[in-house]
């Protein structure tokens, strides 16, 4: 089962990774100072991940691709890893759409 892994980083900020069934992190958050803000971020991912219009595809200078998941106000709520090609990116988006709504919350 997919999960949101929550941990505190070296700066003392809370972050989450959406981890798919295969153990791969498919979406990562920004740093949050308060747990309530982090939980709101996770709920926003669950809400927006079901609609492709909230996914923004980007291409880096090196030709690799990644995507951002944005809230309805345009704020980035999660960023993917870099993908070597478009098919990998498309699979990443499908994974977020499938896994985010029901992913459990796990503090690591």
C-alpha positions in Angstrom: 0.0 0.0 0.0 1.2 3.5 -0.8 2.1 5.9 2.0 3.0 9.4 2.9 6.3 9.0 4.8 6.8 12.0 7.1 10.1 12.9 8.6 12.0 15.9 10.0 14.9 17.1 7.9 18.3 18.4 9.0 16.9 22.0 9.3 14.2 20.8 11.6 11.4 21.1 9.0 8.8 18.4 8.3 8.7 16.9 4.9 6.7 14.1 3.2 7.3 11.7 0.4 4.5 9.9 -1.3 5.9 6.4 -1.7 4.2 4.0 -4.2 3.7 0.3 -3.6 7.0 -0.5 -5.3 8.9 1.6 -2.6 9.7 4.4 -5.0 9.2 8.0 -3.9 7.0 9.6 -6.5 6.3 13.0 -5.0 8.1 15.1 -2.4 7.0 18.1 -0.4 8.6 21.4 0.6 9.6 21.9 4.2 6.9 22.7 6.8 7.6 24.3 10.1 4.3 23.1 11.8 2.7 19.7 11.7 -0.7 21.2 11.0 0.7 22.8 7.8 2.2 19.5 6.8 -1.1 17.7 7.3 -2.9 20.4 5.2 -0.3 19.8 2.5 -1.0 16.1 2.5 -4.7 16.7 2.3 -4.2 19.1 -0.6 -2.2 16.4 -2.4 -5.0 13.9 -1.9 -7.6 16.4 -3.2 -5.7 17.7 -6.3 -3.9 14.4 -7.4 -7.1 13.1 -8.9 -7.2 15.7 -11.7 -4.6 16.0 -14.4 -5.1 19.7 -14.7 -3.1 20.2 -11.4 0.0 18.6 -12.8 2.6 20.8 -14.4 5.2 19.1 -16.6 8.7 20.7 -16.7 11.8 19.9 -18.7 15.3 20.6 -17.2 18.2 22.0 -19.2 19.7 18.5 -19.4 16.6 17.1 -21.1 15.2 15.2 -18.2 11.6 15.8 -17.1 9.8 16.3 -13.8 6.4 17.5 -12.7 4.9 19.6 -10.0 1.5 19.0 -8.4 -0.2 22.4 -7.8 -3.1 23.4 -5.6 -6.0 25.3 -7.2 -4.3 28.6 -6.0 -1.2 27.7 -8.1 1.0 26.9 -5.2 3.3 23.8 -5.7 2.4 21.2 -3.2 4.7 18.4 -4.4 7.5 17.8 -6.9 8.5 14.6 -8.6 11.9 13.0 -9.1 13.7 13.6 -12.5 12.7 11.2 -15.3 14.9 10.3 -18.2 12.0 10.3 -20.6 8.4 11.3 -21.0 7.0 7.8 -20.6 8.6 7.6 -17.1 7.1 11.0 -16.2 3.7 9.9 -17.4 3.9 6.7 -15.3 4.9 8.9 -12.3 1.8 11.1 -12.8 -0.4 8.0 -13.0 1.2 6.6 -9.9 0.5 9.8 -7.9 -3.1 9.9 -9.2 -3.7 6.3 -8.2 -1.8 6.3 -4.9 -2.3 9.7 -3.2 -6.0 9.6 -2.4 -5.8 6.5 -0.1 -2.1 6.6 1.0 -1.6 6.1 4.7 0.4 8.5 6.8 3.6 7.1 8.4 6.0 9.0 10.5 9.6 7.7 10.0 
